[in-house]
Amino acid sequence: MQLPAFDWIFFDCFNTLIDDFDAAGEEGSLLSVPQLAVESGFFPGLAEFRAAYAKVRSQTLRLGRETVLMDRLRQTLEESPVKRSREECAAEAARLLAIWEVEYGALLRPTPGVEEMLRHWYARRTLAVVTNSLVPGMPQRQLERFGLSRFFRFVLDSATHGFKKPNPLLGMEALSMAGLGPCDGPQVLAVGDRHDVDIVSALDLGMHVLHFNRGRIRPGVPPTPEGTPAIHDWSEFR
Ligand SMILES: [Mg+2]
């Protein structure tokens, strides 16, 4: 394909390098966490848990800050109609998070053709991962697990940094880690599966963009907006 000139490639992680969507196309969600919170008596039913979680989530998403899943769960449990101490909520949140990490890990698999694509570009450009994550360090750990971390100069995740895409602060930090200035976006090609998150934030920083549209294998993915370069399979990215 016809590509612009660039020195770096910043990849998104989930549903770009590693897939987490299920058969219905849904991204890795809370899995059995709501049910467990009901069983341990914090909420009378799933609907009450989900309402409390949604309230906490909407508060924490203001200003583009990332709130790690541990904190989201603890704050959700503190909304329980049955009053519990802060320590009880923190202990239950830690228990739920540990179960969630095992379940979520079992969902994950490398995207088709990703290793061949990375081997190609590793020989030609400098690669990094700049990604949203609900758990600090999880993208790095999962990339290591699948033997993919060796391709990247660095892995920056929003749970470690504090801000999440589409807030441009995460990408600004990535430019700095790459030894680039805030106006050096044109030296970077940003690749990601979410147009509203990955592509929009990269364009704000002047980067070149490539939308990895997963619509061929993932249900419910909208078409790439007119004017944005896109691929549907890693074999097209050479
Ligand atoms: Mg993604």
Boltz pocket constraint, residues with backbone or C-beta under 6 A from the ligand:
constraints:
  - pocket:
      binder: B
      contacts: [[A, 12], [A, 13], [A, 14], [A, 15], [A, 16], [A, 192], [A, 193], [A, 194]]
      max_distance: 6.0
